């Protein structure tokens, strides 16, 4: 059998393993002739050579329309391999040493090393163990459950079993109790203050109208998920392509008109049947992802909670920094401190958050040797359960995301607070209070600051969705497990129900922000509590 010429092999990185030059040429796309294959010293097998014919057959097998044709191509490749020896490097490398840390046991003294044997697959890695495991209890329970029941439990039941094994779960009635308590509190506020009642009455039709707009906009672009999936399945050459496409059309109701798809997504049919299969957005079911065929609730997991926590902490950070600076700039206008803070504010508004994140990551890694990406350390990143230690670990890492997302909005709010307070300080009631001898600090905090906070607080309504949608690139840069990157991915993949559900989550957060701002205005401004009537 003819051997390959050794001159067609090139060394890789000083290793004793030699990579074939022809293989590298093929890997660079040599059969298609791109510029990347024209590297000096890199050439492919000559036309008519068995190795070139094997490469051509492999390309044909990848795009074969049927399983029979694909198998026929591979039989030709095996026939060529039977007549030729496609190997080199028959020398045995010298033994290599491996260091095992103290406390790590059951590692064999000798083990085989090799790429094709998937080192160290022959060493029984599943029997290795530590004296004292560093994994959280939730991870250990998840691994134990997957080993004992690898395929017997469905996904939802498996998740429940893991949660039960890792620790006591919250009683199912607790969520209903908290929901009813919140509803009762809002109802009491609505009865006492008609201002809140009007807001609550307009909230429901507003969200319904937004849901119609969201579902329509998501379906407006040309093409759909089925079209792109059809091309993907046809290129893969799967024999059951038609069955898969038919299953997708039936599962996601592509053959039904758009209004029926919308009604199913919203869950209107559930009110007539009370069937869990008819549950939709109104029942807390965010739908099913077309890309992964998994429930959106299951894919998101803790992402919604983490997104809400980051947004809330960012708003608190913005207020804590912006209010004192805005007050100082308004009380001491056109001073050196005011000019310096104004310059910092303009810089904060001008620098994009993702650029600030990149600079912060570079400086922390280059000069301090620490990584500021992510929300958890390695110990808690894979822990499926929540504990006090995981909460503390989150608070130790979340400040980076809060600062990056909050710098721009803080700079804007400083300017808003300064402008509002400057207008209030020039009004006659402030001059009259000063003439009567009211102490400056009491006068400032009791009247002008409270009035200046009205437009400041009303901006809370747009901060929640703005931090999520505008922070998607920041989340990608900092590897944050939030819903922003998933929203971008679902829009790119034309995953209708996933994208529409995510956009509705943003709308609900905006509605929650509006309600919170209304309640804060109710507390700040007595004119709102009195229904616009003045009582002096």
N, C-alpha and C positions, 0 to 999 in steps of 0.2 A: 504494500500500500504506500503510495507516495506521501511523504511528509511535507509540511509547509516549510518554505524557506525561512530560516531564522532572521533574515534581514528584514522581513516584514513585521518583526516584533520590536517594540520599543519599551524601555523600562519606565516604570511609573514611580516617581518620587523616591528613588533610592531603595525601593522594596525589592525583595527577592522574587516577587511575582511579576511576570512579564505580561503586559496587555497586548493583544494582537493589533498591529497597525491597521489591518483590514477591518477589524471590529470597530476601532475608533473612527475610521472613515465612514463606515455604515452608520454609526451612532451620530455622526455629524450631518447625516442626511446625504451621503454621497450619491446614492442612486437618484436622488431628485436634483442634484447639482446646485445646491445653494452655495453662496460664497464661504460659509463656515467650513465647508469641506475642503476648500483649496488652501489648507495650511501647509506651509513649506515642510517637506519631509513626510507628508501624509498622503498616501495614495491607496487606491482600491485595487481589488483583483482585476486582472485584464479581462476583456470580454470573452465569453465562452468558458471561463474558468469555473470549476465546480463550486467554489466558494461564492462566486458572484451569482451563479444560478440559484444557490441555496438562499441567498439574500432576496433575490427576486421572488422566489416561491414563498418566502415568509411574508413579504409584503402582500402578495396575492391572497394568502391565507387569512390575513387580517381583515380584508374587505370582501371575503367570499360571501355570496348571498345565502348559502345553505351550509348545514353541518356536513353533508356528504362531500361537497366540494372542498371544504376546509380540511377535512380528513385526507382527501386525495392529495392535496398540496403537501401536507405533512408527511405522507407516505413517500412522496418523491424526495423530500428533504432527508428522511431516514435512509432511503436508498443511496443517496449521495454520501451520507455520513458513513454508511457501511463500506464504501469503497475508498474513503479517505480518513485520515486521522487528524481531527481538528483539535489538537492539543499540543502543548509544549510545557516546559518547566516540570520535568519529571524528577528533579533533585529534591531531597528532603531538607527542609530548613532546620537549623539547629534548635534545640529546646529553648522555650521562652519561660521566663519566671513571672509569676503572678503573686501579688501581695494580698492577703486576706486580713481584713480588719478584725481586731479582738472582739469577741462576742458573736461572731458570725460562724456558724457551725455546719457540719455535714458536707463540707466541700471536699471532694476527692483529692488525693495527693497528686495524681496524674490525670490529665485530661487531654483529649485530642483537640488540635487547633486547625481550623480550616474554614474557608469562606463557604464552600459548597455544603459542608455538613452543618452550617448555621451554628457555629461555635457560640456558647458551649452546650448545644442541644443534647449531647451524649452524656452530660454530667449529672442529669437529674436535678435541674434547678428547682423543681417544685418541692424538693426535700430540704432545701437550704432554710435556715431559720436563725433568728436573732435571740439572744438571751432576753433582751428587753426591747420589744417592738416600739418604734417611734410613730407608727401609724395610729391615727385616731380610731376610736371604737366603731364609728360609722363605716370607715373603709374596711376594717377587719370583718365586720358583719356582712358587707357587700361582697367581699371576696369569698367568705365562707358560704354564703347563700348561692353564689354562682358556681362554686365547686360541687356543692351537694345537689343542686337542682339546676343544671345548665340549661335545660329547655322544657322543663315540665310546667313552670309557672308562666303565665302571660306577663307582659311588661308591667301593667298596673298592679297586679297582684304581687309581683316580685318587689316592686317599690314599696308596697305596704309591708311586706315581710321584712325588708331591710330596715324600714323605719321602726317596726316593732322590735326587731332584734337589737337595734342600736340604742334604744332608750324609750322612755314613756312618751307616747304621743298625746297631743292635745285632744280633749274630748270633742267629738263631732258637733255637739250642740253649742260649743263655745262661740263658733263663728256666727251662728244664728242669734245668739244672745247679744253679741257685740253689734251686729247689724241692726237689731231691733232697738238697742239702746241709742245708737247714733240716729236712727230714724225718729225715735221719740224726742230726742234733744232738738233736732231740727224742727220737728212739728211744734214743740213748745216755743222755740224762737219765732217761728212763723206766726203763731197766734199772738205772741206779745208784740212783735214788731212786724207789721205788714210789709215793710221793705224786704225782709227775708222771704216772706211768703210769696211775694211777686217774683222774686228771683227763682225760687224753687218751681213755681208754676211754669215759668218760661224755659226751665232747664230741660224738661222732658221733650217737648216738641223741637227744641233746638238740636238736641242730640239725634233725634230721629231724622231731622232734615240733613244733618251732617252725615249720617250713615248713608243716606241715599246719594249724596254728592260723592262721598268716598268710594262707594261701590261702583258708581258710574265712571269716575275718573280712572280707577284702577283698570277697568275693562276697555277704556277708550283707545289705548295704543294698538296699532295693527299687530295681528298675530296673537297667539295665546300659548299656554303651556303645552297643550296637546300637540300643536304644530312643531315646536322645538323638540318635544319628546319623541315624536314620530321620526324625525330626522336622526336623532340619537340612536333609537332602537334599530332603525334600518341599517345604519352604519355598523352597528355592533354585530349584525347578522344573527340575532337570537331567533330560534325557531318559533317561539311563542309570542312573536311581536304583536300580532293581531289580537291575541287574547289579552295581553297587557294593556294595549290601547283601549280595547272595549271595556276592560275593568276600570280604567281611569275615567272614561266617559260616563260610566254608570255611577261610580263613587262620587264624582264631583259634578254630576248633572250637567254635562256640557251640551247634551241634546235638548235641554229644556230652555225656554226663553229666559231672558235676563231677570225679569221680575220674579219668576219662580225661584231662581238661584238666590236672589236677594232675600226673599221670604224665608227660604231654608236657612240661609246664613244668619238671619236675625232670630230665628226660632219662633216664628209666629204660630206654626202648626202645633207647638207643644201645649199651648193654652187650650187646645181642643182635645188632644189625645193624652197629654201627660206622659208620653212615651219618652224615655231617655234618648232614644235615637233621633227624636225631633228637636232636642235641645239645641239652642243656638246662642247668639251673643247676649240676648236678654236673660238667659239662664246662666251666664258665666262661661259658656263654652265658646272659645275663640275659633273653633273650626279645626280643620285638618290641613296640614301642609301637603301640597302636591309634590314637592321635591322629595321629601323623606317619607311621606304617607304616615306621619305620626301626628297626634293631636298637638295643636299649637300650645295649649296649656302645659303639656309635658315637655315640649322643646324649650319653652321659656324658663320653666322652673323658677329659680330664684332671681332671674334677670329683672323681672318687673320690680321686685322688692329692692334690689340693689340700685336700679335706676331711680326709683323714688327716693331712696336714702341719699344718693349722691346729689340729686336735684334739691332736696330739702336742705342738706348741709351747705350746698353752694349758695342757696338763697340766704341762709342764716349768716354765712361768711360775708356775703355781699352787704347785708344790712349792718352787721357789726362793724365793718370797716368803713362803709360809705357814709353812714349817718354822722359819726363824730367828725370825719374829715369834712363833710359838707357843711356841718354847723360851724366848724372853725373857719373855713373859707368864707362863709357868709358874714360871720362876726368880725373877721379881720380881712376885709376885702382889699385887694390891690397892695398887699404887703409882700415881703419876700417869701414868707411861708405860703401864702396863697399862690404866688407865681410858681413856686417849686411844686406844690401839689397839683396845680393845673398842668404843668409840664408832664408829671408822672401820669396824670389822667389821660392826656393825649397819647402818650406812649402806650398805655394799657389798651386804649381803644384801637390803636393802629396795628398792634402786633396780632396776627392771627393766632388763635388758641393752639392749633396743631403745631405751628412753628415754635411757640413757647414750650410746648411739650417736648419737641425734638431737642431744643437747646437745653432744657432741664435734664433730659435723659443723658445727653452727651456730657454735661458738666458733672453730674452725679457719678457717672461711670468712669470718667477720665480722672477726676481729681479726688473723689471720695471712695471709689471702688464699690459703690452700691447700686442696685437696680431699683428704679422707682416705678417700673411698670407692673401692672396687675393690681388686684385688690387684696390678695392673700399671699402668705408665705407658702412654701412648698408643703409644709405640714398640713395646712388647712385647705389648700386649693382643690384637692380631690375629695375632701370630706363631704359626704352627701347630707350630713346632719348638722344642726346648729347647736352650739354650746356657748358657754360664757367665754371660753378661750377663743373661739372663732370670732365672736363679736369684738373682743379686744384686739385680735389680729386685724380685723377689718378697719377698726378705728386707727390703727397704727399705719395703715397703708392708704386709706381713702383720702388723706389730706392732700396728696399730690394732685389727684384728679379734681378735688374741690378748688385748689388754688388755680390750676390751669383753666378750669371752666369759669371761675369766678372773677378773674382779673378784669376781663373786658366789661362784664356787666357792672362790676364795682366802679370802674372808671366812669361809666355812663351815669350810674346812680349818684355819684358824687356831684357831677354837673347838674343833675336834676334837683338834688337837695339844695345845692348852693343857690341856684336860680330861684327856687320857690321861697326859700327863707329870706333872700334879699328883698323879694317883693313884699313879704309880710312885715319885715322890720321897718319898712317905709310907710306903713299904714297908720292912720290917725290913732287907733286904739293903743298902739304901742307907745306912741309919743305921749298920750294922755296918761298911761300907766306909769311911765317914767316920771312924768311931772308930779304924780301923786306919791312918789317915793317907793314904788314897788322894787324890791331887790332885783338886780339885773338877771341873776341866774334863775330865780323863780319866774320872772316875767318871760324869759326866753324859753324855758322848758314847758311852762304851763299853757302858753297861748300860741306864739308864732311857730314853734317847732311842731306842735300837734297839727296845726293847720297845714304846714308845709309838707307833712307826711302824707296827706291825702292822695295826691297824684303819685307819690312814691309807693304807697301801698297798692294803689290800683294797678300798677305795673306788674304786680305779682301774677296776674292772670296769664300773661304771655311768657313768663319766665319758665314755667314747667315744660311746656312743649318745646320752647326755644332751646333749653338746655339739652333736651333729648335729641331733637332733630339736628341742631347745630353742633352737638358734641359727638356725632357719629364718627367723624374723622379723628377726633381726639381719642375716642374709644379704640379705634383701630391702631393708632400710634402707641397708646399706653396699654393695649391688650386688656381693656376693661370688659367684663362680662355683662354688658348692658344690652338694651334692645335696639340701640341705634345701628350697629353693624348688621344685625339680623334684618332690620327693616331695609337697608340698602341691598342686601343680598336677595331678599324676597322680591324686591322691585326689579332687579336685574334678571332674575329667573322667571319673572311673570307668574309668580306664585300668588294667585288672586286672593284666596282666603287669608293666607298668612299676611300679605301686605295690607289688605283691608282691615284685618283685625288689629294690626300694629298702628295703623293710622287712627283707628277708633280709640285705641289706648291713649294716643297723644291728645285726641279731642276730649276724652274724659278727664285727663290730667289738666287740660286747659279749663274745663268746667269746674274742676275741684279748685284750681287756682283762683278762678273768678269768685267762687263761693267763699273761699278763705279771705280774699281781699275785701269782699262785702262785709264779712263778720268783723274784720279788723277795722274797717271804716265805721262800722256801727259802734265799735268800742271807742274809737278815736274822736269822732265828730258827734257831739250831742244833737246837732241839727238833724242828722239822719235818724237818730233814735226818736226824736220828737215829730217825725214825719214832715220836716221842713218848716215847722212852726217855731217861731222865736219866743222863748220864755226868758225874760231878763229879770 
